[in-house]
Amino acid sequence: MKLSYYPDTDSLYIDLSAKPSAESREVSEGVVLDYDIEGNLVGIDIENASRKLDLSQVVTSHIPVEANR
C-alpha cells in the first residue's frame, strides 16, 4: 500500500494494488474508488483531502509486515 499526497490539487491517493485501474466510481463527493478489470479495489482518490482528513500524521496499527520482502 502506498499513500501519495499532492499539495497542488490537495488530493490523497491510496494505492492498494499495483494493478492498473479499469473503472472508477465516485462513492461520495470527492471520493473515488478505482477498480481493476476483475472488479477488485485497487485505489482510493480523495479530493480536498486536507479538509476531509487530518493529514498531520499517519498511524498504522497491527499491520503484519515482513522485513525485506
Gaussian input, Z-matrix of N, CA and C with variables (Angstrom, degrees):
# hf/3-21g

backbone

0 1
 N
 C     1     B1
 C     2     B2     1     A1
 N     3     B3     2     A2     1     D1
 C     4     B4     3     A3     2     D2
 C     5     B5     4     A4     3     D3
 N     6     B6     5     A5     4     D4
 C     7     B7     6     A6     5     D5
 C     8     B8     7     A7     6     D6
 N     9     B9     8     A8     7     D7
 C    10    B10     9     A9     8     D8
 C    11    B11    10    A10     9     D9
 N    12    B12    11    A11    10    D10
 C    13    B13    12    A12    11    D11
 C    14    B14    13    A13    12    D12
 N    15    B15    14    A14    13    D13
 C    16    B16    15    A15    14    D14
 C    17    B17    16    A16    15    D15
 N    18    B18    17    A17    16    D16
 C    19    B19    18    A18    17    D17
 C    20    B20    19    A19    18    D18
 N    21    B21    20    A20    19    D19
 C    22    B22    21    A21    20    D20
 C    23    B23    22    A22    21    D21
 N    24    B24    23    A23    22    D22
 C    25    B25    24    A24    23    D23
 C    26    B26    25    A25    24    D24
 N    27    B27    26    A26    25    D25
 C    28    B28    27    A27    26    D26
 C    29    B29    28    A28    27    D27
 N    30    B30    29    A29    28    D28
 C    31    B31    30    A30    29    D29
 C    32    B32    31    A31    30    D30
 N    33    B33    32    A32    31    D31
 C    34    B34    33    A33    32    D32
 C    35    B35    34    A34    33    D33
 N    36    B36    35    A35    34    D34
 C    37    B37    36    A36    35    D35
 C    38    B38    37    A37    36    D36
 N    39    B39    38    A38    37    D37
 C    40    B40    39    A39    38    D38
 C    41    B41    40    A40    39    D39
 N    42    B42    41    A41    40    D40
 C    43    B43    42    A42    41    D41
 C    44    B44    43    A43    42    D42
 N    45    B45    44    A44    43    D43
 C    46    B46    45    A45    44    D44
 C    47    B47    46    A46    45    D45
 N    48    B48    47    A47    46    D46
 C    49    B49    48    A48    47    D47
 C    50    B50    49    A49    48    D48
 N    51    B51    50    A50    49    D49
 C    52    B52    51    A51    50    D50
 C    53    B53    52    A52    51    D51
 N    54    B54    53    A53    52    D52
 C    55    B55    54    A54    53    D53
 C    56    B56    55    A55    54    D54
 N    57    B57    56    A56    55    D55
 C    58    B58    57    A57    56    D56
 C    59    B59    58    A58    57    D57
 N    60    B60    59    A59    58    D58
 C    61    B61    60    A60    59    D59
 C    62    B62    61    A61    60    D60
 N    63    B63    62    A62    61    D61
 C    64    B64    63    A63    62    D62
 C    65    B65    64    A64    63    D63
 N    66    B66    65    A65    64    D64
 C    67    B67    66    A66    65    D65
 C    68    B68    67    A67    66    D66
 N    69    B69    68    A68    67    D67
 C    70    B70    69    A69    68    D68
 C    71    B71    70    A70    69    D69
 N    72    B72    71    A71    70    D70
 C    73    B73    72    A72    71    D71
 C    74    B74    73    A73    72    D72
 N    75    B75    74    A74    73    D73
 C    76    B76    75    A75    74    D74
 C    77    B77    76    A76    75    D75
 N    78    B78    77    A77    76    D76
 C    79    B79    78    A78    77    D77
 C    80    B80    79    A79    78    D78
 N    81    B81    80    A80    79    D79
 C    82    B82    81    A81    80    D80
 C    83    B83    82    A82    81    D81
 N    84    B84    83    A83    82    D82
 C    85    B85    84    A84    83    D83
 C    86    B86    85    A85    84    D84
 N    87    B87    86    A86    85    D85
 C    88    B88    87    A87    86    D86
 C    89    B89    88    A88    87    D87
 N    90    B90    89    A89    88    D88
 C    91    B91    90    A90    89    D89
 C    92    B92    91    A91    90    D90
 N    93    B93    92    A92    91    D91
 C    94    B94    93    A93    92    D92
 C    95    B95    94    A94    93    D93
 N    96    B96    95    A95    94    D94
 C    97    B97    96    A96    95    D95
 C    98    B98    97    A97    96    D96
 N    99    B99    98    A98    97    D97
 C   100   B100    99    A99    98    D98
 C   101   B101   100   A100    99    D99
 N   102   B102   101   A101   100   D100
 C   103   B103   102   A102   101   D101
 C   104   B104   103   A103   102   D102
 N   105   B105   104   A104   103   D103
 C   106   B106   105   A105   104   D104
 C   107   B107   106   A106   105   D105
 N   108   B108   107   A107   106   D106
 C   109   B109   108   A108   107   D107
 C   110   B110   109   A109   108   D108
 N   111   B111   110   A110   109   D109
 C   112   B112   111   A111   110   D110
 C   113   B113   112   A112   111   D111
 N   114   B114   113   A113   112   D112
 C   115   B115   114   A114   113   D113
 C   116   B116   115   A115   114   D114
 N   117   B117   116   A116   115   D115
 C   118   B118   117   A117   116   D116
 C   119   B119   118   A118   117   D117
 N   120   B120   119   A119   118   D118
 C   121   B121   120   A120   119   D119
 C   122   B122   121   A121   120   D120
 N   123   B123   122   A122   121   D121
 C   124   B124   123   A123   122   D122
 C   125   B125   124   A124   123   D123
 N   126   B126   125   A125   124   D124
 C   127   B127   126   A126   125   D125
 C   128   B128   127   A127   126   D126
 N   129   B129   128   A128   127   D127
 C   130   B130   129   A129   128   D128
 C   131   B131   130   A130   129   D129
 N   132   B132   131   A131   130   D130
 C   133   B133   132   A132   131   D131
 C   134   B134   133   A133   132   D132
 N   135   B135   134   A134   133   D133
 C   136   B136   135   A135   134   D134
 C   137   B137   136   A136   135   D135
 N   138   B138   137   A137   136   D136
 C   139   B139   138   A138   137   D137
 C   140   B140   139   A139   138   D138
 N   141   B141   140   A140   139   D139
 C   142   B142   141   A141   140   D140
 C   143   B143   142   A142   141   D141
 N   144   B144   143   A143   142   D142
 C   145   B145   144   A144   143   D143
 C   146   B146   145   A145   144   D144
 N   147   B147   146   A146   145   D145
 C   148   B148   147   A147   146   D146
 C   149   B149   148   A148   147   D147
 N   150   B150   149   A149   148   D148
 C   151   B151   150   A150   149   D149
 C   152   B152   151   A151   150   D150
 N   153   B153   152   A152   151   D151
 C   154   B154   153   A153   152   D152
 C   155   B155   154   A154   153   D153
 N   156   B156   155   A155   154   D154
 C   157   B157   156   A156   155   D155
 C   158   B158   157   A157   156   D156
 N   159   B159   158   A158   157   D157
 C   160   B160   159   A159   158   D158
 C   161   B161   160   A160   159   D159
 N   162   B162   161   A161   160   D160
 C   163   B163   162   A162   161   D161
 C   164   B164   163   A163   162   D162
 N   165   B165   164   A164   163   D163
 C   166   B166   165   A165   164   D164
 C   167   B167   166   A166   165   D165
 N   168   B168   167   A167   166   D166
 C   169   B169   168   A168   167   D167
 C   170   B170   169   A169   168   D168
 N   171   B171   170   A170   169   D169
 C   172   B172   171   A171   170   D170
 C   173   B173   172   A172   171   D171
 N   174   B174   173   A173   172   D172
 C   175   B175   174   A174   173   D173
 C   176   B176   175   A175   174   D174
 N   177   B177   176   A176   175   D175
 C   178   B178   177   A177   176   D176
 C   179   B179   178   A178   177   D177
 N   180   B180   179   A179   178   D178
 C   181   B181   180   A180   179   D179
 C   182   B182   181   A181   180   D180
 N   183   B183   182   A182   181   D181
 C   184   B184   183   A183   182   D182
 C   185   B185   184   A184   183   D183
 N   186   B186   185   A185   184   D184
 C   187   B187   186   A186   185   D185
 C   188   B188   187   A187   186   D186
 N   189   B189   188   A188   187   D187
 C   190   B190   189   A189   188   D188
 C   191   B191   190   A190   189   D189
 N   192   B192   191   A191   190   D190
 C   193   B193   192   A192   191   D191
 C   194   B194   193   A193   192   D192
 N   195   B195   194   A194   193   D193
 C   196   B196   195   A195   194   D194
 C   197   B197   196   A196   195   D195
 N   198   B198   197   A197   196   D196
 C   199   B199   198   A198   197   D197
 C   200   B200   199   A199   198   D198
 N   201   B201   200   A200   199   D199
 C   202   B202   201   A201   200   D200
 C   203   B203   202   A202   201   D201
 N   204   B204   203   A203   202   D202
 C   205   B205   204   A204   203   D203
 C   206   B206   205   A205   204   D204

   B1=1.4503
   B2=1.5255
   B3=1.3259
   B4=1.4553
   B5=1.5254
   B6=1.3329
   B7=1.4605
   B8=1.5167
   B9=1.3384
   B10=1.4620
   B11=1.5200
   B12=1.3350
   B13=1.4633
   B14=1.5186
   B15=1.3316
   B16=1.4622
   B17=1.5256
   B18=1.3509
   B19=1.4612
   B20=1.5259
   B21=1.3386
   B22=1.4635
   B23=1.5307
   B24=1.3358
   B25=1.4683
   B26=1.5205
   B27=1.3330
   B28=1.4707
   B29=1.5310
   B30=1.3364
   B31=1.4553
   B32=1.5216
   B33=1.3104
   B34=1.4619
   B35=1.5115
   B36=1.3354
   B37=1.4563
   B38=1.5069
   B39=1.3217
   B40=1.4600
   B41=1.5225
   B42=1.3354
   B43=1.4611
   B44=1.5199
   B45=1.3118
   B46=1.4574
   B47=1.5207
   B48=1.3236
   B49=1.4621
   B50=1.5192
   B51=1.3203
   B52=1.4626
   B53=1.5250
   B54=1.3233
   B55=1.4657
   B56=1.5257
   B57=1.3282
   B58=1.4687
   B59=1.5248
   B60=1.3012
   B61=1.4622
   B62=1.5224
   B63=1.3406
   B64=1.4600
   B65=1.5206
   B66=1.3295
   B67=1.4628
   B68=1.5205
   B69=1.3201
   B70=1.4605
   B71=1.5177
   B72=1.3409
   B73=1.4661
   B74=1.5270
   B75=1.3233
   B76=1.4617
   B77=1.5274
   B78=1.3395
   B79=1.4670
   B80=1.5185
   B81=1.3066
   B82=1.4576
   B83=1.5173
   B84=1.3214
   B85=1.4597
   B86=1.5247
   B87=1.3362
   B88=1.4551
   B89=1.5136
   B90=1.3314
   B91=1.4639
   B92=1.5266
   B93=1.3403
   B94=1.4634
   B95=1.5238
   B96=1.3311
   B97=1.4594
   B98=1.5185
   B99=1.3369
   B100=1.4592
   B101=1.5236
   B102=1.3424
   B103=1.4598
   B104=1.5194
   B105=1.3339
   B106=1.4566
   B107=1.5272
   B108=1.3040
   B109=1.4584
   B110=1.5342
   B111=1.3301
   B112=1.4668
   B113=1.5280
   B114=1.3335
   B115=1.4608
   B116=1.5137
   B117=1.3318
   B118=1.4624
   B119=1.5231
   B120=1.3178
   B121=1.4621
   B122=1.5245
   B123=1.3400
   B124=1.4599
   B125=1.5274
   B126=1.3413
   B127=1.4542
   B128=1.5114
   B129=1.3225
   B130=1.4643
   B131=1.5181
   B132=1.3163
   B133=1.4621
   B134=1.5259
   B135=1.3328
   B136=1.4638
   B137=1.5217
   B138=1.3234
   B139=1.4634
   B140=1.5279
   B141=1.3321
   B142=1.4703
   B143=1.5261
   B144=1.3169
   B145=1.4628
   B146=1.5247
   B147=1.3286
   B148=1.4677
   B149=1.5261
   B150=1.3177
   B151=1.4658
   B152=1.5288
   B153=1.3226
   B154=1.4660
   B155=1.5226
   B156=1.3302
   B157=1.4601
   B158=1.5205
   B159=1.3179
   B160=1.4672
   B161=1.5229
   B162=1.3162
   B163=1.4582
   B164=1.5272
   B165=1.3159
   B166=1.4683
   B167=1.5260
   B168=1.3319
   B169=1.4517
   B170=1.5261
   B171=1.3232
   B172=1.4573
   B173=1.5155
   B174=1.3045
   B175=1.4610
   B176=1.5212
   B177=1.3142
   B178=1.4586
   B179=1.5216
   B180=1.3021
   B181=1.4558
   B182=1.5207
   B183=1.3009
   B184=1.4656
   B185=1.5265
   B186=1.3116
   B187=1.4527
   B188=1.5194
   B189=1.3293
   B190=1.4791
   B191=1.5149
   B192=1.3224
   B193=1.4512
   B194=1.5221
   B195=1.3248
   B196=1.4537
   B197=1.5153
   B198=1.3074
   B199=1.4658
   B200=1.5154
   B201=1.3335
   B202=1.4653
   B203=1.5162
   B204=1.2985
   B205=1.4675
   B206=1.4723
   A1=107.25
   A2=114.74
   A3=119.94
   A4=108.45
   A5=116.05
   A6=121.94
   A7=108.11
   A8=115.95
   A9=120.99
   A10=108.67
   A11=115.66
   A12=120.44
   A13=108.37
   A14=116.51
   A15=123.09
   A16=108.40
   A17=117.74
   A18=120.56
   A19=114.11
   A20=117.73
   A21=119.32
   A22=112.38
   A23=117.02
   A24=120.80
   A25=112.07
   A26=116.80
   A27=123.05
   A28=110.49
   A29=114.72
   A30=118.89
   A31=110.45
   A32=114.30
   A33=122.16
   A34=107.21
   A35=116.35
   A36=119.89
   A37=108.28
   A38=115.79
   A39=122.58
   A40=107.29
   A41=115.63
   A42=121.75
   A43=108.34
   A44=117.05
   A45=121.61
   A46=112.27
   A47=116.10
   A48=121.56
   A49=108.65
   A50=115.71
   A51=120.75
   A52=111.50
   A53=117.12
   A54=120.89
   A55=110.13
   A56=117.09
   A57=119.89
   A58=111.94
   A59=114.73
   A60=121.68
   A61=109.43
   A62=115.58
   A63=120.96
   A64=111.62
   A65=116.01
   A66=121.01
   A67=108.72
   A68=116.39
   A69=122.05
   A70=109.00
   A71=115.11
   A72=120.31
   A73=109.00
   A74=116.10
   A75=120.42
   A76=107.37
   A77=116.44
   A78=121.21
   A79=112.30
   A80=116.87
   A81=123.45
   A82=106.07
   A83=116.88
   A84=119.62
   A85=111.07
   A86=115.83
   A87=121.25
   A88=115.56
   A89=118.04
   A90=121.39
   A91=107.66
   A92=114.59
   A93=120.76
   A94=109.18
   A95=115.32
   A96=121.29
   A97=108.48
   A98=116.39
   A99=122.29
   A100=109.29
   A101=115.34
   A102=122.30
   A103=110.09
   A104=116.46
   A105=120.35
   A106=109.91
   A107=117.04
   A108=122.74
   A109=112.20
   A110=116.82
   A111=121.50
   A112=112.38
   A113=116.61
   A114=120.29
   A115=114.94
   A116=117.18
   A117=121.49
   A118=110.30
   A119=116.82
   A120=122.13
   A121=109.65
   A122=116.77
   A123=120.69
   A124=113.49
   A125=117.42
   A126=119.03
   A127=112.85
   A128=113.91
   A129=121.97
   A130=107.68
   A131=116.77
   A132=122.49
   A133=108.22
   A134=116.27
   A135=121.42
   A136=108.49
   A137=116.08
   A138=121.93
   A139=109.46
   A140=116.39
   A141=121.99
   A142=110.46
   A143=114.97
   A144=122.04
   A145=113.45
   A146=117.57
   A147=119.24
   A148=112.16
   A149=117.45
   A150=120.85
   A151=112.05
   A152=116.20
   A153=120.58
   A154=113.31
   A155=116.88
   A156=121.83
   A157=111.32
   A158=116.04
   A159=121.23
   A160=106.81
   A161=116.57
   A162=121.70
   A163=113.33
   A164=117.04
   A165=119.75
   A166=112.86
   A167=117.43
   A168=119.32
   A169=110.23
   A170=114.38
   A171=121.22
   A172=106.64
   A173=116.43
   A174=121.52
   A175=108.38
   A176=116.32
   A177=120.58
   A178=108.20
   A179=115.31
   A180=119.11
   A181=109.91
   A182=116.64
   A183=123.54
   A184=113.14
   A185=116.62
   A186=120.81
   A187=108.04
   A188=116.79
   A189=118.64
   A190=109.93
   A191=115.71
   A192=121.06
   A193=108.30
   A194=116.04
   A195=120.22
   A196=108.86
   A197=117.19
   A198=121.40
   A199=110.15
   A200=116.19
   A201=123.65
   A202=113.44
   A203=116.61
   A204=119.87
   A205=112.21
   D1=141.86
   D2=-179.58
   D3=-137.68
   D4=133.32
   D5=175.93
   D6=-106.40
   D7=129.77
   D8=178.57
   D9=-129.07
   D10=123.18
   D11=177.57
   D12=-106.71
   D13=133.99
   D14=-179.74
   D15=-116.48
   D16=99.34
   D17=-175.33
   D18=-63.54
   D19=-30.02
   D20=-178.45
   D21=-66.10
   D22=-26.71
   D23=177.36
   D24=-114.16
   D25=-1.02
   D26=-176.84
   D27=50.56
   D28=49.31
   D29=178.16
   D30=-124.17
   D31=148.28
   D32=178.04
   D33=-117.79
   D34=127.14
   D35=176.06
   D36=-115.20
   D37=129.78
   D38=178.29
   D39=-110.27
   D40=108.84
   D41=176.27
   D42=-82.60
   D43=121.03
   D44=178.82
   D45=-102.14
   D46=-14.77
   D47=-177.08
   D48=-155.02
   D49=157.17
   D50=176.41
   D51=-82.74
   D52=-8.74
   D53=-179.86
   D54=-68.02
   D55=144.38
   D56=179.82
   D57=-72.91
   D58=153.40
   D59=177.89
   D60=-78.33
   D61=136.18
   D62=177.29
   D63=-115.16
   D64=-18.91
   D65=-178.12
   D66=-151.79
   D67=145.79
   D68=178.48
   D69=-129.34
   D70=143.64
   D71=177.50
   D72=-136.11
   D73=127.97
   D74=174.97
   D75=-82.45
   D76=117.91
   D77=-175.61
   D78=-96.69
   D79=-22.14
   D80=170.64
   D81=-156.58
   D82=169.75
   D83=-174.83
   D84=-55.99
   D85=115.95
   D86=176.65
   D87=80.21
   D88=9.53
   D89=177.00
   D90=-121.92
   D91=115.02
   D92=-175.66
   D93=-118.94
   D94=130.74
   D95=175.80
   D96=-101.06
   D97=133.75
   D98=178.63
   D99=-107.12
   D100=135.64
   D101=-178.34
   D102=-121.85
   D103=148.73
   D104=175.48
   D105=-82.22
   D106=-177.83
   D107=-176.64
   D108=-61.75
   D109=-24.60
   D110=-179.15
   D111=-92.04
   D112=0.74
   D113=179.16
   D114=88.11
   D115=9.80
   D116=178.15
   D117=-84.78
   D118=140.22
   D119=177.98
   D120=-67.38
   D121=124.71
   D122=-179.15
   D123=-118.29
   D124=-14.08
   D125=-179.61
   D126=-168.92
   D127=160.32
   D128=179.18
   D129=-132.67
   D130=125.54
   D131=178.44
   D132=-111.18
   D133=125.89
   D134=-179.25
   D135=-120.02
   D136=111.21
   D137=177.65
   D138=-82.54
   D139=152.57
   D140=-177.10
   D141=52.52
   D142=44.24
   D143=-173.03
   D144=-58.65
   D145=-38.94
   D146=-177.20
   D147=-67.64
   D148=-20.09
   D149=176.77
   D150=-88.18
   D151=-20.38
   D152=-177.13
   D153=-101.66
   D154=-24.04
   D155=-173.19
   D156=-132.12
   D157=155.93
   D158=170.58
   D159=-87.57
   D160=102.55
   D161=-176.72
   D162=-89.79
   D163=6.73
   D164=-176.21
   D165=-72.70
   D166=-20.33
   D167=177.34
   D168=-156.44
   D169=153.36
   D170=175.26
   D171=-120.15
   D172=127.82
   D173=-178.60
   D174=-119.30
   D175=130.88
   D176=174.13
   D177=-112.31
   D178=149.81
   D179=-177.24
   D180=-144.98
   D181=127.44
   D182=173.62
   D183=57.03
   D184=40.37
   D185=178.32
   D186=-98.38
   D187=118.66
   D188=-179.48
   D189=-73.62
   D190=116.70
   D191=-178.78
   D192=-127.21
   D193=129.11
   D194=175.63
   D195=-93.01
   D196=133.90
   D197=178.05
   D198=-69.17
   D199=142.24
   D200=175.79
   D201=55.86
   D202=50.46
   D203=177.39
   D204=-73.99

